[in-house]
Every structure is written in C-alpha cells, then in structure tokens.
Amino acid sequence: MDVNELFPKAPDKHKPGEPMVPNGLGVIYVLISAAYLFFLYNFEPIGSAALTLASCILFGGFMGLLDDWADLRWRYKALLPLIAALPLAILREGDSKMATYFWGKIDFGIYYYIVIVPLIVAITTNAVNQLGGLNGLETVCPSIVLTGFFTISVILDRKEQTLLYVPLIVLWALAYFNFRGKIFVGNTGSFAAGITLAAYAIIANMEQALAISIIPYIINSSLILINALFFNRRASLEMNGSLLKSSQRRSLVTLIAYYYPSTERRLVLIISLIFTLTTVVAIFASIA
C-alpha cells in the first residue's frame, strides 16, 4: 500500500498550487525507535536508559497525536512534557550534578530533579515543535543537534551512544524526504524529536551541549512568545513568486526572511547552517 494512501494529507502552503503531501509520518520515527530501544533493554549496562528513552519518545509521539486531534492550547503543551520528566529524574537518581562551561560540574541536589529536569524537557520539546512551517525544519534541525550528541558520545567513548544508532538513521531518512517536500512528520514527529533531544541530554549528562545547540530554538521561541503574549501578533510569511519574505520579525524564520527574502529551501538551509554552527560549538565545549 502506498504511503499516500496510509497517511492523511496536508497542503504544502509554500509551493505553487499547494499540493497535498502525506502528513504524520513522524509515527515511523516513534515506532522504529521505540522498538529498537525496547530491544536494547535486554542488554546491560544500557538497558534502563534504553527503556527510559523509549518511554519518552512514545510519550512525545502520543503528545503530537493528541495535538493533531485536539489542537492543544499552549498551556497544555507546556505542562504535558513534565510527565516525561519523571522517568528521567528516576534514572538520574543519585546523580544530581550537571556540567557547566564556566564552573565545571555543579551538584544541584534535589533542585536538579524537581526544577532542572522538568524545565529541560518542557522547554526543549516545545521549542523544537515551534520551529516549523517549512519543509525540513522539523527534521533537519533536530537531526543536526542529535548528530552532535552522538559525536560527543563517540569522542568521549560513552556507552549511551548505542541508544542513538537507529533513531539517528530514521530521523535523517525522514529529514531527507521532508526537506524535499515529499512528506510531513507532523506534530507527532516534532514532539518526538524534541523530547529525544531533551531525554538523551539528561541520560548522557549533556545538558551543557543541549543548552548551546538549541540556542536558535530558544531565539525562535522567545520571538514567538513575546509577540504572541504581549502584542497578540503572530509570525507569517508572504509569497513573492518563488521567494518567501516577511514584513515583520516575529520568529527566527521571519527574522531571516525580513532581511533576506529567499526560496523555502534556501531559508531552511540558512537555519540549518545556524544549527550546525551552534552544534559544533557545543561539541568543542563538551570535549575541551
């Protein structure tokens, strides 16, 4: 059976004629990654971490499906990821130290479990979901960050690198087709990818690398939230032939399009380059 028959379709609004594209293929990432991680559960010493990451990815996928069905309000999107913080806090029990670039590892004690872990999960998951709307943004950018985490794990010879073998391959495969405008991963894919970044950073004690890598996400979310909450203004793009431009600066995408009107593909490549730069900085900060 064809993918076009299995999945609902959504219009590609930045293409001439707005062709209908299969949507929700992020479920492929969720199912394959979870199956792989459940398989790793049988192996020590990585079993507990694999089960925890699998539960987080499944919850992220469920949250995305719920958003697609019920169009969740942002206050619910902000709170729901906190549920996924519970297994992560339990997994890190007894290890409340977090690496910082300037002050080395700091022991935050109980506050690591009740404040830092929930904030990391909620902020990262929602920030990844907020950067979308163009073909490739929801997959290429998290793939770059996750590749950075994998690179750090390999260089430092961390056992957690095993957790990313299959999820990384699947996410890049989806990114390839998403970037070409052949598929959309939907909220299922973006929430699952976001929670993967947060969960792996906590599992592998890479919170510092996460904070540096997702700076573009934080900038984008800050622009969106400031404009939405205080000015009731939303980001939007305008089509000018094959170029996308913007008359306002209310998100990372519109900020770039305001100064540099570009094709959809070029905009995605520019933003991907920004993520590559922050991820490379995160790698060097982690191995220095």
Secondary structure, DSSP 8 states (H G I E B T S, - for coil): --HHHHS-EEE-TTSTT--EEE--THHHHHHHHHHHHHHHTTSTTTHHHHHHHHHHHHHHHHHHHHHHHH---HHHHHHTHHHHHHHHHHHTTT--EEEETTTEEEE-THHIIIIIHHHHHHHHHHHHHHS-SSTTHHHHHHHHHHHHHHHHHHHTT-GGGGGGHHHHHHHHHHHHHHHTTS---HHHHHHHHHHHHHHHHHHTT-HHHHHHHTHHHHHHHHHHHHHHHHS------EEETTEEE-SS-SSHHHHHHHHS-B-HHHHHHHHHHHHHHHHHHHHHHHH-
